[in-house]
Amino acid sequence: MAYTIALAGKGGTGKTTVAGMLIKYLEKKNKGPILAVDADANANLNEVLGLKVENTLGGAREDMKKGKVPEGMTKDIFISMKLEEALVEAKGYDLVVMGQPEGAGCYCAANSLLTNFLEKLSGNYPYVVMDNEAGMEHISRLTTKNVDVLLIVTDTSRRGIQAGLRIHELAKGLNIGVKNSYLIINMNKEEPSKEVVQMLQDKGLAMAGTIPENDMVYQYDLDGRPTVEIPEDNQAIQAAYAIFDRIIG
């Protein structure tokens, strides 16, 4: 069974950038092939990885809902075909983008089929990295339900940390089987205050570490350059790798 790492956090905390760092780390450690799943409605993990995406599973959902399954083809075969079309292959990892529904109505049947096929697909990879939006409900709807590590990414703001704590509480209440949860403070400028440390302890959320604010990471993101291309001697990359060593390595 694949070792599954899910990332979540409030918008603007650099969650997707950290997901890219994690994928690069696993590839560097020869942990591949890795399945990267972009489950964020505002999908941009492909930009962090420098990959072009033409098909998403959201498109398959739309086609199935609108009755665009070719005559003589079962829905199972159709979804399987669409899943293969949506898979983008790269060195050491593959990427699949979930996408989002475009119209109103029930997507239950399509979501159920996608869940089954994603679970089968993930069995072909030793590691799965899922980049999620702040809400966690879609994990139980669309992707594997067993999460070995939940990495909650926040910035240094109180609102970001409070959002991270809410995600932690929500994940515990959902039937997604989270084994371990950790908080990463990204774009950090100074050591977390005693108040922040106490907030985490009160909620039982472990602190994984901090990633410092970094001009190169900011500039790569601003220029639309893949952040996975940032040199590994970069201070932020080194800090992220040290965190991954402690909780995954």
N, C-alpha and C positions, 0 to 999 in steps of 0.2 A: 504494500500500500504506500502511496506517495506521502512524503512528509510535507504537510501543507502549512504555509505561512501566509497569513492574511494581514493586510495593512489597512488602517482606517484613520480618520482624523478630520478635523474641521477644515473647510476649504482655505487654501492659502498657507498651509503649514509646511508645504514641501513634501507631502506624503508620497506623491508619484516620483519625485526625484529620489527619495529614499528607497522606493521600490526598485528603481533602476540601479541604485548602488548595490542593493541586495542581490539582484540578478547577476550583476557583474562580479560580485564577490563569490557567488556560488559557482559561476562559470570558471573563475580563476582557480577555485579550489577543486576543479574537476568533478563537480557534483552533478554535472549534466547527464543527459539532456534535461533541461528545465522547462516546465510549462508555465508561461506567464499569462495570466488571465486579467484583462482589464475589465473590471466589473463596475467602473465608475461611469455614471451617465454622461459626465463631461470627460469622455475618453481622450487621454493624451499620453498614455504610457508609450505608445508607438513613437511619439516625438522624442521622448527621453531616450529611447533605444535606437532612434535613427532608422525606423522601419516605416514602410508605406503600407497602409491598410486599405483594401478595396471592398472587402466583404465583412459584415458583422453578423453575429447571431441574432441581433435585433432585426436585421433584414429578413432572416429566415422566419422569424416569428410573424413579421408582417405578411410575408408571402403566404404562409400557412393559414393565417387568420383570414386573408382575403380569398382563399380558395385557389391559389396559384400552383397547387401541387399538380404536376403533369398527369394526364390521364394514364391509368395503368400502373402508377407508382404509389406505393403505400406511404403514409406520413412518416413512418419510421425510416424508410429508405431515403425519403426526401430530406429529413432533418440530418441524417448521417452524411448525405452528400454535401449539404450546406455547411456542416461543421468542418468537413475536409477542405472546402473552398475557403473558409474563413481562417484557416490555420496559416500563419505566416512563419516561414522557417528562417532561422538565423543560425550563426555559429554558436553552438552550445545551448541554444534555447529556441523554443517556438512560442509564438504569441497568438492568442485568440482574443478578440474584442467582443464583449457582450452586446454593446449598443443598447438602445432604449426603444420602447414602443413609441410609435408616431401618432397613433390614433387612440380613441377611447374604446372600451370594451374589454372583454375577458380574454386573457392570454394563458389561462390555466393549462389547457391541453398542450400548447406549444412549450410552455415553461416546464411541464412535467417531462416531455420528451427530451428537451435540452438537458435537464438535470441528469437523466439516465445516461445520455451519451457523453456528457462531460465527465461523469464518474468513471465510465469505461475508458475514456481518453486519458484521464489522469493516471490510470493504472499503468500507462506506458512510460511514466516519468518518475524518477526517484524524488524529485522536488517539484512542488507547485507553489508559485507566488501569485497571490491575488491582490490586486490593487482595487480597493473598494471606496465608495463614498462614505460619508459620515454615518448614515443609517446602516444597520447591519442586517435588516430583514431580508434583503435580496440575496444574502449568502445562502440562507435556508431555502430560498425559492429557486435559485439558478445554479448554484455551484455545490461542490462537495460539502457535506455537513460536518465532517471531522476536521477541526482546525488544531494543529499541533501548537502553533504559536500565533498569537494575535499581537501585532505590533501597532500600538496606537501612537501616532505622530502628532505632536503639538508644537506650537511656537512658544515663546516665553510669556505670552499674554495670559492673564487670568481667565479670560473667556475661552481661550484655546485649551487650557488645562482642565477647566470645568467641562468643556465638551468632551475631552478625552475620558474624564471620569464617568460621564453619562454613557459613553459608548461602552466602557468597561461594564457598567451595571446592566446595560441592555444586552450585551453579549452573554452575560451570566444568566439572564432570564430567557434567552432563546435556546431552542433545542438544536444547537449547532456543534456541541461537543468541544468547546474551547478548552484545551489542556493547560496552557500557560499564556498569561497576558503580561505585556510589558509596555511601559511608556518611554518614548524617546522624545527628548526636547530638542527640536531642530532650530537652526539659526540662532543658537544660544550666544549670549554676550557675557554672561557671568554665571557663577554657580547658583543652582536653585536655592531659593530662600528656605529658612526653617519652616515657614508657613506652608510652602508648596510641599516640602517633604512630609510634613504632618498630614496634609490633605491626602496624599497618596497612601500613607500608612493607614489612615482611618478607613479608607475604602479597600484596602488590601490589594493595591495595584503596585507591582514592582517597578522600580526605576531602572531602565536598562542602561541609560547613559545620555550624554548630550553630544550634539554635533554643532560645532561652532559656525557662526555666521561667516560667510566666505565670499569674497569679491568675485572669484573666478566662477564659482557655482552660479552666482547671481548673473554674471555677464553671459555665460553660456545659455542660461535660461532666457535672458533678455534677447539674445541674438537668434534664438530658435535653434541652437546647435545641440546635438545629442549630448546630454550630460554624462553618459557612459564613456565619452571620449576624454573626459577630464583625466589628466595624469594621476596615477595612483599615489604619487608622493604628495598630493594635495592634502592639506590639513584636515579638511572636512571628510574626504574619502578615507583617510587613515582613522579618523575618529569613528566613522561608521563601521569600518572593517573590525575595529577593536570591539565594538558592541556585538557585531555578528559572531565574532569569535567566542564571546562569553556565553551567548544564549543559543547559538546554533552549532558552532564549530565542534 
